[in-house]
Amino acid sequence: MKNSARIRRAALATGAATALAATLFTAAGAYADPAPAEAPDIDVKAVKGDLDQLQSIADANGGNRAHGKAGYKASIDYVKGKLDKAGFTTKVEEFDNGGAKGYNLVADWKGGDESKTVMAGAHLDSVPAGPGINDNGSGSAGILEVALAVAKSNLKPTKHLRFAWFGDEEDGMVGSKAYVDKLGADKSKIDSYLNFDMIGSPNPGYFVYDDDTRLEKVFKDWFATKNIATEKETEGDGRSDHASFKDAGIPVGGLFSGADYIKTEKQAKAWGGTAGKAFDACYHQSCDTSKNLDDKALDNNTDAIAHAIWELSS
């Protein structure tokens, strides 16, 4: 009887120790840093819905959304309304150029370390000649839907998140220069700036900015998982708003689907489409409408933006 009692007590002690270890393991697991959440798939139909709205705005305002015109201010109001409803803190910053008032829209998401701010931006203005749906409604709508996905997911980023829609890019990055100039010493708080100027070109390419190797890698790695070849963006470098940030010493990255230069045979083999034709034959023309888009490129690039925002802000 004494032997049996000792065996039972030993067994009970072992079981208790095992249960305690399991409890401690579970508790430790509960307080361990969770793996970063994956970015959601962005519905390209939602992006195209925004572009249809920008087209309607242009149609109602002389066929364009250019700096100093009513169509541009209406575009700002449309984007701001959606962000306000989603819970972003928004502000419209004014600047002047060419005797006309311009506007930048800046939207901040709650939380995150503001000394390490991740920004995504696009220019919202068109040229006077047309509605500017690929250039640059596409980038503007893409980051808008990513921002709305941040809100819908109630993302709690480690780094602060900011989105911006710049005015008067078409006259030489006027809006983004005004924004960066106002930053002053706070420019050191910008961890990275990602620019998206044309992401739905009808004869598309997949170009990745190569200005910063860390940011370039985020995009290249994502496209590699989708078996999509990429090239370094060199043709348009310095022609969009990232130049304002780069000149201020801020790390920049971004995506581009091609403008008025010609797709090569090699590029057509890698990406499809038509060699010998421009990536966007309607670049800066009246035919840059909601029909001047490639849905697949728009979808892929918007999902890549979401991935970068989730990864870089975690």
CORRA-V155589 format. One line per field, one symbol per residue. ss: DSSP state (A for helix, B for strand, O for the rest). phi: phi as a letter, one per 20 degrees, with the letter a starting at -180 (. if undefined). burial: 1 if it has 9 or more other C-alpha atoms within 8 Angstrom, else 0. A space follows every 10 residues. Layout:
# CORRA-V155589
ss: ???
phi: ???
burial: ???
This chain:
# CORRA-V155589
ss: OAAAAAAAAA AAAAAAAAAA AAAAAAAAAA AOOOOOOOOO OOOAAAAAAA AAAAAAAAAO OOOOOBOOOA AAAAAAAAAA AAAAAAOOBB BBBBBBBOOB BBBBBBBBOO OOBBBBBBBB BBBOOBOOOO OOAAAAAAAA AAAAAAAAAA AAAOOOOOBB BBBBBBOOAA AOOAAAAAAA AAAAAAAAAB BBBBBBOOOO OOOOOOBBBO OOAAAAAAAA AAAAAOOOOO BBBOOOOOOO OAAAAAAOOO OBBBBBOOOO OBOOAAAAAA AOOOOOOBOO OOOOOOOOOO OOOOAAAAAA AAAAAAAAAA AAAO
phi: .fgfffffff ffffffffff ffffffffff effffgfeff feffffffff ffffffffge cmnbcegndf fffffgffff gffffeofed bddebcbmmc fdcddccdef nnfffceedc bbeeedfffa fmffdcgfff fffffffffg ffelgdffef dcdbceelff eolfffffff ffflffffee facddcdmcc gfcfccddfd fcfffgfgff fffffeldfc cfecfdfnec fffffffene fcbrcbdode eefeffffff dnndfndffc fegmcfefdf eebdffffff fffffggfff ffef
burial: 0000000000 0000000000 0000000000 0000000000 0101011101 1101101110 1011111110 1111110011 0011010111 0000100000 1111111111 1110111111 1111111011 1111111111 1111111111 1000001111 1111111110 0011111111 0000001011 1111111111 1111111111 0100110111 0111000011 0010001001 1111110001 1111111111 1110001100 1000101111 0111110111 0111001110 1111111111 1010
